[in-house]
Amino acid sequence: MLYLYEIRKLIKDIEDFQDPLETIECLHIRSEFNEVYDHLTKQEKKELDECDHKIREKAVGILKHLELVHDFRKSKQSDQEWWWHLDKVISGEIDLGNEEQMT
């Protein structure tokens, strides 16, 4: 459970985003977890899934919140790191499965 604290903090930060630069940092942290995913425990993966759910749930708000500091249309990360492509997630260009309506 090496990463559990950091994942829970990330969830909290996503739930209550305020400073756009801190929110961008959250997306970078989420990318770091993508790199170590195979080393996460079952509980950490479950918590990371909850984090992803929060990002998807708040996708429209995050997109609007970051529009002055980040242009998602210019993201160079792969579609596997879908959190860098929230514009495509919202439009349905990137399909994440049976997720609920984005608000």
C-alpha positions as CSV (number, residue, x, y, z in Angstrom):
1,M,0.0,0.0,0.0
2,L,2.8,2.3,-0.9
3,Y,0.7,4.6,-3.0
4,L,-2.6,4.6,-1.2
5,Y,-2.1,7.9,0.5
6,E,-1.1,9.7,-2.7
7,I,-4.0,8.2,-4.6
8,R,-6.5,9.3,-1.9
9,K,-4.9,12.8,-1.9
10,L,-5.3,12.9,-5.7
11,I,-9.0,12.0,-5.4
12,K,-9.5,14.8,-2.9
13,D,-7.7,17.3,-5.1
14,I,-9.8,16.3,-8.1
15,E,-13.0,16.6,-6.1
16,D,-12.1,20.1,-5.0
17,F,-10.0,21.6,-7.8
18,Q,-9.2,25.3,-7.3
19,D,-5.9,26.4,-8.8
20,P,-5.6,25.5,-12.4
21,L,-1.8,24.8,-12.1
22,E,-2.5,22.4,-9.2
23,T,-5.1,20.7,-11.4
24,I,-2.6,20.3,-14.2
25,E,-0.2,18.8,-11.6
26,C,-3.0,16.3,-10.7
27,L,-3.1,15.1,-14.3
28,H,0.7,14.7,-14.3
29,I,0.4,12.7,-11.1
30,R,-2.3,10.5,-12.7
31,S,0.1,9.9,-15.6
32,E,2.8,8.8,-13.1
33,F,0.4,6.2,-11.6
34,N,-0.2,4.9,-15.1
35,E,3.6,4.2,-15.3
36,V,3.6,2.1,-12.1
37,Y,0.1,0.6,-12.5
38,D,1.4,-3.0,-12.6
39,H,3.1,-2.5,-9.2
40,L,-0.1,-1.3,-7.5
41,T,-1.9,-3.4,-5.0
42,K,-5.5,-4.5,-5.6
43,Q,-6.7,-1.8,-3.1
44,E,-4.5,0.9,-4.8
45,K,-6.0,-0.1,-8.2
46,K,-9.5,0.2,-6.8
47,E,-8.7,3.6,-5.4
48,L,-7.2,4.7,-8.7
49,D,-10.4,3.5,-10.4
50,E,-12.3,5.8,-8.1
51,C,-9.9,8.7,-9.0
52,D,-10.6,8.0,-12.7
53,H,-14.3,8.0,-12.0
54,K,-14.0,11.4,-10.4
55,I,-12.0,12.8,-13.3
56,R,-14.7,11.5,-15.8
57,E,-17.5,12.8,-13.5
58,K,-15.9,16.3,-13.5
59,A,-14.6,16.3,-17.0
60,V,-16.6,19.3,-18.3
61,G,-15.7,21.3,-15.2
62,I,-12.0,20.4,-15.3
63,L,-12.0,21.3,-19.0
64,K,-13.5,24.7,-18.4
65,H,-11.3,25.2,-15.3
66,L,-8.1,24.6,-17.3
67,E,-9.0,26.4,-20.5
68,L,-6.8,29.4,-19.7
69,V,-3.7,27.4,-18.9
70,H,-4.0,24.2,-21.0
71,D,-5.3,23.5,-24.5
72,F,-6.5,19.9,-24.5
73,R,-6.6,19.9,-28.3
74,K,-2.8,20.2,-28.3
75,S,-2.2,17.3,-25.9
76,K,0.6,15.0,-27.1
77,Q,0.0,12.1,-24.7
78,S,-1.4,8.9,-26.1
79,D,-5.1,8.3,-25.9
80,Q,-4.4,5.7,-23.2
81,E,-3.8,8.7,-20.9
82,W,-7.3,9.9,-21.7
83,W,-7.2,12.5,-18.8
84,W,-5.1,14.6,-21.1
85,H,-7.8,14.4,-23.8
86,L,-10.9,15.4,-21.8
87,D,-12.2,17.3,-24.9
88,K,-12.3,14.0,-26.8
89,V,-13.7,12.1,-23.8
90,I,-16.6,14.6,-23.6
91,S,-17.3,14.6,-27.3
92,G,-17.2,10.8,-27.4
93,E,-14.2,10.6,-29.7
94,I,-12.5,8.6,-26.9
95,D,-14.9,6.0,-25.6
96,L,-14.2,4.9,-22.1
97,G,-17.0,2.3,-22.0
98,N,-20.2,2.5,-20.1
99,E,-19.5,5.6,-18.0
100,E,-22.2,7.9,-16.8
101,Q,-23.0,11.2,-18.5
102,M,-20.3,13.8,-18.0
103,T,-21.3,17.0,-16.2
